[in-house]
């Protein structure tokens, strides 16, 4: 903001110099002040954009709908002749799903039929298109709805994205990792943070079982909306975990990320857990992982992981870092 103000002040002096201080008058001064504030406003927009981040939340599908084609009649009036004409517009049929958070997503007919078969409770009702119609609805068609029967066996998962403001991303007073080069990303087989629950190089049935358990947690239990990620690395030194942390920039606001090193028999060798502002949860989860002998032990005792997160995880409040904006001398290193 100080830089923005300096540029704005320079603009004001620039106008004064070329317009002539004596002939400038109050009008010129006002123009200079308005221009200065415009610069500040534009700078603030760019500054705010740098703070934008997004988190991924797991959820489940609660309803699927099929809308038949529907027709509306729109009235048009010519501005010159005042002649009135009508146009009939037919809208195509649509299929969509709704998740527990209320978000709606478009799907295709085949996916809708899958939910009809799975939920086994399709019902027919009058479609309501008033909210999207621009004219008179001639034929609204019918809406067919199938609702999740509230059983674990029929649950189907979905991930949604939420945007949030993370001022730490643009703060010059916070320790941030240097971006990795593409060759390092490829050499270490690093993956971008996404909707997945399990990352890394290890393969096998026990890895798949752990993946299933974590996905169940992320989309079903969703304690405090935490997204838990495991990064399982086979025959890899512990230092590679720091590269994942560097590549993900500590992860997202609502994530805990557990990197686990195993040998070819999936015996646990090391563990490193990182996330925003959750030192207690990270330490206790790491201690739990190191207390297990092999990877499948984590799956067998997965309820302890949920208890650790439930009791120790706190959703980060970035207002706690407001002080870093007030002192250019203050350097803070984020805890893992």
C-alpha positions in Angstrom: 0.0 0.0 0.0 2.9 2.4 0.7 4.2 1.9 -2.8 0.7 2.6 -4.2 0.5 5.8 -2.2 4.0 6.8 -3.5 3.0 6.3 -7.1 -0.2 8.3 -6.5 1.8 11.2 -5.0 4.1 11.2 -8.0 1.1 11.4 -10.3 -0.2 14.4 -8.3 3.2 16.2 -8.6 3.4 15.3 -12.3 0.1 17.0 -13.0 1.1 20.1 -10.9 4.5 20.4 -12.7 3.2 20.3 -16.3 0.0 22.2 -15.7 1.7 25.0 -13.8 1.3 25.4 -10.1 -0.3 28.8 -10.3 -2.7 28.1 -13.1 -3.6 24.7 -11.8 -6.3 25.9 -9.4 -8.6 23.8 -7.3 -9.9 21.9 -10.4 -6.5 20.6 -11.2 -5.8 19.7 -7.7 -9.0 17.8 -7.5 -8.2 15.9 -10.7 -4.8 15.0 -9.3 -6.3 13.7 -6.1 -9.0 11.6 -7.9 -6.3 10.2 -10.2 -4.2 9.3 -7.1 -7.1 7.4 -5.5 -7.8 5.6 -8.8 -4.2 4.3 -8.8 -4.5 3.2 -5.2 -7.8 1.4 -6.0 -6.3 -0.4 -9.0 -3.3 -1.4 -7.0 -5.6 -2.7 -4.2 -7.4 -4.9 -6.7 -4.1 -6.5 -7.9 -3.0 -6.9 -4.3 -6.3 -8.6 -3.4 -6.0 -10.9 -6.4 -2.6 -12.1 -5.2 -4.2 -13.2 -1.9 -6.8 -15.5 -3.6 -6.3 -19.2 -3.0 -8.6 -22.2 -3.2 -9.3 -25.2 -1.1 -10.8 -28.5 -2.1 -13.6 -30.0 0.1 -14.9 -33.5 -0.2 -18.6 -34.1 -0.1 -21.3 -36.5 -1.4 -24.2 -36.5 -3.8 -27.6 -36.0 -2.2 -29.9 -35.7 -5.3 -30.0 -36.1 -9.0 -32.6 -34.5 -11.4 -33.7 -34.8 -15.0 -35.6 -31.9 -16.5 -37.6 -32.6 -19.7 -37.5 -30.1 -22.6 -39.5 -27.0 -21.8 -40.9 -24.1 -23.9 -41.4 -20.4 -23.2 -42.9 -17.6 -25.2 -41.0 -14.3 -25.1 -42.6 -10.9 -26.0 -40.6 -8.5 -28.2 -41.6 -4.9 -28.9 -39.9 -2.9 -31.7 -38.6 0.4 -30.4 -39.5 2.4 -33.5 -42.8 0.9 -34.7 -43.9 -0.4 -31.3 -44.9 -3.6 -33.1 -45.2 -6.6 -30.7 -44.1 -10.0 -31.7 -43.7 -13.3 -29.8 -40.9 -15.9 -30.0 -41.2 -19.4 -28.8 -38.0 -20.9 -27.4 -37.6 -24.6 -26.6 -35.0 -25.4 -24.0 -33.1 -28.7 -24.2 -33.5 -31.4 -21.5 -31.0 -31.3 -18.6 -29.5 -33.5 -16.0 -27.9 -32.3 -12.8 -26.8 -33.4 -9.3 -26.7 -31.6 -5.9 -24.2 -32.3 -3.2 -24.5 -31.9 0.6 -23.1 -28.3 0.5 -25.8 -27.3 -1.9 -23.6 -27.0 -5.0 -25.1 -28.1 -8.3 -23.3 -29.7 -11.2 -24.4 -30.7 -14.7 -24.1 -34.4 -15.7 -25.1 -36.5 -18.7 -28.0 -38.9 -19.1 -25.9 -42.0 -18.5 -24.7 -40.7 -15.1 -28.2 -39.8 -14.1 -29.4 -43.3 -14.9 -26.7 -44.7 -12.7 -28.1 -42.7 -9.7 -31.6 -43.8 -10.6 -30.5 -47.4 -10.4 -28.5 -46.9 -7.3 -30.9 -44.8 -5.2 -34.0 -46.7 -6.5 -36.5 -44.0 -5.6 -37.2 -41.8 -8.7 -40.2 -39.6 -8.5 -42.0 -37.4 -11.0 -43.1 -33.8 -10.3 -43.9 -30.5 -12.1 -40.8 -28.7 -13.1 -40.3 -25.1 -11.9 -38.5 -22.9 -14.4 -39.8 -19.5 -13.1 -36.3 -18.5 -11.8 -34.7 -18.9 -15.3 -37.6 -18.0 -17.7 -37.5 -14.7 -19.5 -41.1 -14.9 -20.7 -44.3 -16.9 -20.3 -43.8 -20.6 -19.8 -46.0 -22.5 -22.3 -44.8 -26.1 -21.5 -42.8 -26.6 -18.3 -42.4 -30.4 -18.8 -41.7 -32.7 -15.8 -38.8 -33.0 -13.4 -37.7 -36.5 -12.4 -35.8 -36.7 -9.1 -33.9 -39.4 -7.3 -32.7 -38.8 -3.8 -29.8 -40.4 -1.9 -31.4 -42.9 0.6 -29.0 -41.9 3.4 -27.0 -45.2 3.5 -23.2 -45.5 3.4 -23.3 -48.2 0.7 -25.1 -45.9 -1.8 -22.9 -42.8 -1.1 -21.2 -41.3 -4.1 -18.5 -38.8 -3.6 -17.7 -35.4 -5.2 -15.2 -32.7 -4.6 -16.0 -29.0 -4.6 -13.7 -26.0 -4.7 -13.9 -23.0 -2.3 -12.0 -19.7 -2.8 -10.6 -17.9 0.2 -8.3 -15.0 1.0 -4.8 -15.9 2.1 -2.9 -12.7 2.8 0.3 -14.7 3.6 0.7 -15.4 -0.1 1.6 -11.8 -0.9 3.3 -10.8 2.4 7.0 -9.9 2.0 7.5 -10.5 5.7 6.6 -14.2 5.7 9.1 -16.9 4.9 8.0 -18.6 1.6 9.7 -21.3 -0.4 11.2 -20.7 -3.7 9.3 -22.2 -6.7 10.8 -25.4 -7.9 12.2 -25.8 -11.4 10.4 -28.1 -13.8 13.3 -30.5 -14.0 13.2 -31.0 -10.2 9.4 -31.5 -10.3 9.8 -34.2 -13.0 12.8 -35.9 -11.4 11.1 -36.2 -8.0 7.7 -37.2 -9.6 5.9 -34.4 -7.8 2.2 -34.1 -8.4 0.1 -30.9 -8.3 -2.3 -30.6 -5.4 -5.8 -31.8 -6.6 -9.0 -33.5 -5.5 -7.1 -36.8 -4.9 -6.5 -38.1 -1.4 -3.4 -40.2 -2.0 -0.3 -39.3 -3.9 3.2 -40.7 -4.3 5.1 -43.5 -6.0 4.1 -46.6 -3.9 1.7 -49.1 -5.5 -0.2 -52.1 -4.2 -3.3 -53.3 -2.5 -2.5 -51.8 0.8 -2.0 -48.5 -0.8 -5.4 -48.7 -2.5 -7.0 -49.7 0.8 -5.5 -46.7 2.5 -6.6 -44.5 -0.4 -10.2 -45.8 0.0 -10.2 -45.1 3.8 -8.9 -41.5 3.3 -11.4 -40.8 0.6 -14.2 -42.1 2.8 -13.1 -39.7 5.5 -12.6 -36.7 3.2 -16.1 -37.0 1.6 -18.1 -38.8 4.3 -17.0 -37.8 7.8 -15.5 -34.5 6.9 -14.7 -33.4 10.5 -14.2 -29.7 10.5 -14.0 -29.9 6.7 -10.4 -31.1 6.9 -9.0 -32.7 3.7 -6.4 -35.3 4.6 -3.7 -36.2 2.0 -1.2 -39.0 2.2 1.9 -39.0 0.1 3.4 -42.5 0.1 7.0 -42.6 -1.3 8.7 -45.9 -1.9 12.5 -46.2 -1.4 12.9 -42.4 -1.1 14.9 -40.4 1.3 13.1 -38.2 3.8 14.4 -35.0 2.3 12.0 -35.6 -0.7 9.1 -34.8 1.7 10.4 -31.3 2.0 10.2 -30.9 -1.8 6.5 -31.9 -1.7 5.9 -29.3 1.0 7.8 -26.7 -1.0 5.9 -27.6 -4.2 2.5 -27.4 -2.4 3.6 -24.3 -0.4 2.4 -26.0 2.8 -0.8 -27.2 1.1 -4.2 -25.4 1.4 -6.0 -23.8 4.3 -8.1 -26.9 5.1 -5.5 -29.6 4.6 -3.2 -31.9 6.6 -0.6 -33.6 4.4 1.2 -36.7 5.6 4.3 -37.8 3.6 5.3 -41.4 4.5 8.5 -43.2 3.4 8.3 -46.9 2.9 10.6 -49.7 1.6 9.7 -52.2 -1.0 7.8 -54.3 1.6 6.0 -51.1 2.7 7.6 -51.0 6.0 7.4 -47.4 7.4 10.8 -45.8 7.5 10.0 -42.1 8.1 7.1 -39.6 8.2 6.7 -35.9 7.7 3.4 -34.1 8.2 2.8 -30.5 7.2 -0.1 -28.0 6.9 -1.0 -24.4 7.7 -0.9 -23.3 11.4 -1.5 -26.8 12.9 1.7 -27.8 14.7 0.0 -29.9 17.3 -2.0 -31.9 14.8 1.0 -32.4 12.5 3.3 -33.6 15.4 0.7 -36.0 16.8 -0.2 -37.5 13.4 3.5 -38.0 12.6 4.1 -39.7 16.0 1.1 -42.0 15.2 2.5 -42.9 11.8 5.9 -43.7 13.2 4.3 -45.9 15.8 3.0 -48.2 13.0 5.2 -50.9 11.5 3.9 -51.2 8.0 1.5 -49.2 5.8 -1.5 -51.4 6.3 -1.3 -50.7 10.0 -2.4 -47.2 9.3 -5.4 -48.4 7.5 -6.2 -50.9 10.3 -6.0 -48.1 12.9 -7.4 -45.3 10.8 -9.9 -44.3 13.5 -7.0 -43.0 15.5 -6.1 -40.7 12.7 -9.6 -39.3 12.7 -9.4 -38.8 16.5 -6.1 -36.9 16.2 -7.5 -34.5 13.6 -10.8 -34.0 15.5 -9.0 -33.2 18.8 -6.1 -31.2 17.5 -6.9 -29.6 14.1 -7.9 -25.9 14.1 -9.0 -24.1 11.0 -6.3 -21.5 10.3 -7.3 -17.9 11.0 -5.0 -15.7 8.9 -5.9 -12.6 10.9 -3.4 -13.9 13.4 -0.7 -12.9 10.9 -2.0 -9.3 10.5 1.0 -8.0 12.4 3.3 -8.9 9.5 1.8 -6.2 7.4 2.7 -3.5 10.0 6.4 -4.1 10.4 8.9 -4.4 7.5 11.5 -5.7 10.0 9.5 -8.7 11.2 10.4 -12.1 9.7 8.2 -15.1 10.4 8.7 -18.7 9.4 5.5 -20.7 9.2 5.4 -23.8 11.3 4.7 -27.0 9.5 
